[in-house]
Amino acid sequence: MENKAVILVVEDETVISNILMAKLRTMGYRPIPAFTGKEATSLAASHCPDLVLLDLGLPDIDGMEVLANIRRWSSVPIVVLSARQRDEDIVQALDNGADDYITKPFNNAILMARIRNALRKHPIWKADQNQIRQSFQNGSLIIDYDKRIVTVDGQEVHLTPAEYKMLAFLARNAGKVVTYSAICKELWGPYVGDKRTLRVNMANLRRKIESNSADPRFILTEIGVGYRMIDSDEPEKP
């Protein structure tokens, strides 16, 4: 299964949320709903979305506060979708770190175009464009970054967003030891994330890509330090 781009839909009105979710699925994205500001902040941290679609009129805390909270630790693209049409609201949102601002009622085609544009401007991994490769291969493990497809021994592997991003981060740093804290920061920012959660995600990832988790072919544990993706030039274990 293709690891589709994940979009966090923060909208408290159920009808609008359902419309957005259905449209995003049709366009090939994987939407996740959030109906409150607190839920949005939590899901942004735990699901590592590729984009946040954010309403400002939330029932518990103002969307501006949610925007500021996420921006303290993440550079994920945020597109505001709000009924507020005052110039000062638009300026405040953009100044607080929003990548775009769309007013309600909205045109579906324009909204989808804005989402595509925001995703293009924010590659999943903030690397120099010269360093971005279309794919990574380590023996029988292949990552297609463009399609977000992972295959092992010719079989597609379905990963959660966090598992995929962790795998891609290690692949981008193949051959290097990546510390626990560096991986946590890459996935969740300094706001959340701990070694225990990281180890759980790593254990799940290994179960999916390694034929024997106790004797890994691809990702090695550097005890007390972090993990290392075996470089593609290194021989794969038999």
C-alpha positions as CSV (number, residue, x, y, z in Angstrom):
1,M,0.0,0.0,0.0
2,E,1.3,3.5,-0.9
3,N,2.2,5.7,2.1
4,K,-0.1,8.5,1.1
5,A,0.5,12.1,2.3
6,V,-1.2,12.6,5.7
7,I,-3.4,15.7,6.2
8,L,-4.7,16.6,9.6
9,V,-8.1,18.2,9.2
10,V,-8.9,20.4,12.2
11,E,-12.6,21.3,11.8
12,D,-15.3,21.2,14.5
13,E,-18.3,21.3,12.2
14,T,-19.0,17.6,11.4
15,V,-20.6,18.3,8.0
16,I,-17.7,20.4,6.8
17,S,-15.2,17.9,8.2
18,N,-16.9,15.0,6.4
19,I,-16.9,16.9,3.1
20,L,-13.2,17.7,3.5
21,M,-12.3,14.2,4.5
22,A,-14.1,12.7,1.5
23,K,-12.6,15.1,-1.0
24,L,-9.1,14.5,0.4
25,R,-9.5,10.8,0.1
26,T,-10.7,11.1,-3.5
27,M,-7.6,13.2,-4.2
28,G,-5.3,10.4,-2.9
29,Y,-4.5,11.8,0.6
30,R,-4.9,10.2,4.0
31,P,-6.9,12.6,6.1
32,I,-7.1,12.5,9.9
33,P,-9.9,14.4,11.7
34,A,-9.6,16.6,14.8
35,F,-12.5,18.5,16.3
36,T,-10.9,20.5,19.0
37,G,-7.7,22.5,19.5
38,K,-6.3,20.1,22.1
39,E,-7.0,17.1,19.9
40,A,-5.3,18.9,17.0
41,T,-2.1,19.6,18.9
42,S,-2.0,16.0,20.2
43,L,-2.6,14.5,16.8
44,A,-0.1,16.8,15.1
45,A,2.5,15.4,17.5
46,S,1.6,11.7,17.4
47,H,0.8,11.3,13.6
48,C,3.4,13.6,12.1
49,P,1.1,14.9,9.3
50,D,2.5,16.3,6.1
51,L,0.1,19.2,6.2
52,V,-2.4,20.7,8.7
53,L,-5.7,22.1,7.4
54,L,-6.8,24.4,10.3
55,D,-10.1,26.1,11.2
56,L,-9.7,29.0,13.6
57,G,-13.2,28.8,15.3
58,L,-12.7,25.8,17.6
59,P,-14.8,25.0,20.6
60,D,-12.0,24.8,23.3
61,I,-9.1,27.0,22.3
62,D,-8.7,29.5,19.4
63,G,-7.2,28.2,16.2
64,M,-4.6,31.0,16.4
65,E,-3.3,29.4,19.6
66,V,-3.2,26.0,18.0
67,L,-1.2,27.5,15.1
68,A,1.3,29.1,17.5
69,N,1.6,25.9,19.6
70,I,2.5,23.8,16.5
71,R,4.9,26.4,15.2
72,R,6.9,26.3,18.4
73,W,8.2,22.8,17.4
74,S,7.2,22.0,13.9
75,S,7.6,23.4,10.4
76,V,4.8,21.3,9.0
77,P,2.8,23.3,6.3
78,I,-0.4,24.8,7.8
79,V,-3.2,26.0,5.6
80,V,-5.9,28.0,7.5
81,L,-9.4,27.5,6.4
82,S,-11.7,29.9,8.2
83,A,-14.9,31.9,8.1
84,R,-12.9,34.9,9.4
85,Q,-12.4,37.3,6.6
86,R,-11.0,40.4,8.3
87,D,-7.6,41.5,7.0
88,E,-6.2,41.6,10.5
89,D,-7.1,38.0,11.1
90,I,-5.4,36.9,7.8
91,V,-2.3,39.0,8.6
92,Q,-2.1,37.6,12.2
93,A,-2.4,34.0,10.9
94,L,0.3,34.5,8.3
95,D,2.5,36.3,10.8
96,N,2.1,33.4,13.2
97,G,3.4,30.9,10.7
98,A,0.5,29.9,8.5
99,D,1.6,29.0,4.9
100,D,-1.7,30.0,3.4
101,Y,-5.2,31.4,4.3
102,I,-8.4,30.4,2.6
103,T,-11.8,31.9,3.6
104,K,-15.1,30.1,3.8
105,P,-17.1,29.3,1.8
106,F,-14.4,27.8,-0.3
107,N,-14.0,26.4,-3.8
108,N,-12.9,22.7,-3.6
109,A,-10.7,22.9,-6.7
110,I,-8.9,26.0,-5.4
111,L,-8.5,24.4,-1.9
112,M,-6.9,21.3,-3.4
113,A,-4.6,23.4,-5.5
114,R,-3.5,25.4,-2.5
115,I,-2.8,22.1,-0.6
116,R,-0.7,20.7,-3.5
117,N,1.2,24.0,-3.6
118,A,1.9,23.9,0.2
119,L,3.1,20.3,0.0
120,R,5.4,21.1,-3.0
121,K,7.0,24.0,-1.0
122,H,7.6,21.8,2.0
123,P,9.4,18.5,1.1
124,I,9.0,15.9,3.8
125,W,12.6,16.2,4.8
126,K,14.1,19.6,5.0
127,A,17.3,18.8,3.1
128,D,19.1,20.7,0.4
129,Q,17.4,20.1,-2.9
130,N,20.7,18.8,-4.3
131,Q,20.6,16.1,-1.7
132,I,17.1,14.9,-2.3
133,R,17.0,11.5,-4.1
134,Q,14.0,9.9,-5.8
135,S,14.7,6.6,-4.1
136,F,16.9,4.7,-1.7
137,Q,18.0,1.1,-1.9
138,N,19.7,-1.1,0.6
139,G,19.7,-4.7,-0.6
140,S,16.1,-5.8,-0.9
141,L,14.8,-2.7,0.9
142,I,13.7,0.0,-1.5
143,I,12.1,3.4,-0.7
144,D,10.4,5.4,-3.4
145,Y,10.3,8.9,-1.9
146,D,8.2,10.4,-4.7
147,K,5.4,7.8,-4.4
148,R,6.1,7.1,-0.7
149,I,6.2,3.3,-1.3
150,V,8.4,0.9,0.6
151,T,9.1,-2.5,-0.6
152,V,11.1,-5.4,0.9
153,D,12.0,-8.5,-1.1
154,G,9.7,-7.2,-3.8
155,Q,6.6,-6.8,-1.5
156,E,5.1,-3.5,-0.6
157,V,5.1,-2.7,3.1
158,H,2.4,-0.6,4.8
159,L,3.9,1.7,7.4
160,T,2.3,4.3,9.7
161,P,3.3,7.9,9.1
162,A,5.7,7.9,12.0
163,E,7.3,4.6,10.9
164,Y,7.7,5.8,7.3
165,K,9.3,9.1,8.4
166,M,11.6,7.4,10.8
167,L,12.7,5.0,8.0
168,A,13.2,7.8,5.5
169,F,15.2,9.8,8.0
170,L,17.5,6.9,8.7
171,A,17.9,6.2,5.0
172,R,18.8,9.8,4.3
173,N,21.5,9.4,6.9
174,A,22.6,5.9,5.8
175,G,25.9,4.8,7.3
176,K,25.7,7.4,10.1
177,V,24.7,6.8,13.7
178,V,21.6,8.8,14.4
179,T,20.9,9.6,18.1
180,Y,17.7,8.9,19.8
181,S,17.2,12.6,20.5
182,A,17.8,13.5,16.8
183,I,15.1,11.0,15.6
184,C,12.7,12.2,18.3
185,K,13.2,15.8,17.2
186,E,12.8,14.9,13.6
187,L,9.5,13.1,14.2
188,W,7.9,15.1,17.0
189,G,10.0,18.2,17.5
190,P,11.2,19.2,21.0
191,Y,7.6,19.5,22.2
192,V,6.9,15.8,22.6
193,G,8.5,12.4,22.0
194,D,10.6,10.1,24.2
195,K,12.9,7.2,23.9
196,R,10.2,4.7,25.0
197,T,7.8,5.8,22.3
198,L,10.6,5.8,19.8
199,R,11.6,2.2,20.7
200,V,8.0,1.1,20.3
201,N,7.9,2.6,16.8
202,M,11.2,1.1,15.9
203,A,10.1,-2.4,17.1
204,N,7.0,-2.1,15.0
205,L,9.0,-0.9,12.0
206,R,11.5,-3.8,12.3
207,R,8.7,-6.3,12.5
208,K,7.5,-5.1,9.1
209,I,10.8,-4.8,7.2
210,E,13.2,-7.3,8.9
211,S,12.8,-11.1,8.4
212,N,14.4,-11.5,11.8
213,S,14.1,-8.5,14.2
214,A,16.7,-10.0,16.5
215,D,19.2,-10.1,13.6
216,P,18.4,-7.0,11.5
217,R,19.6,-6.6,7.9
218,F,18.8,-3.0,7.5
219,I,18.7,-1.0,10.8
220,L,21.3,-1.6,13.5
221,T,21.0,-0.5,17.1
222,E,23.9,1.4,18.5
223,I,23.4,0.6,22.2
224,G,22.9,3.7,24.3
225,V,23.2,6.0,21.4
226,G,20.7,5.5,18.6
227,Y,20.3,3.6,15.3
228,R,22.1,3.3,12.0
229,M,20.8,2.4,8.6
230,I,23.3,0.2,6.9
231,D,24.8,2.0,4.0
232,S,23.8,0.7,0.6
233,D,27.5,0.1,-0.2
234,E,27.8,-2.3,2.8
235,P,27.1,-5.9,2.0
236,E,23.6,-7.1,3.1
237,K,23.6,-9.8,5.7
238,P,22.8,-13.2,4.2
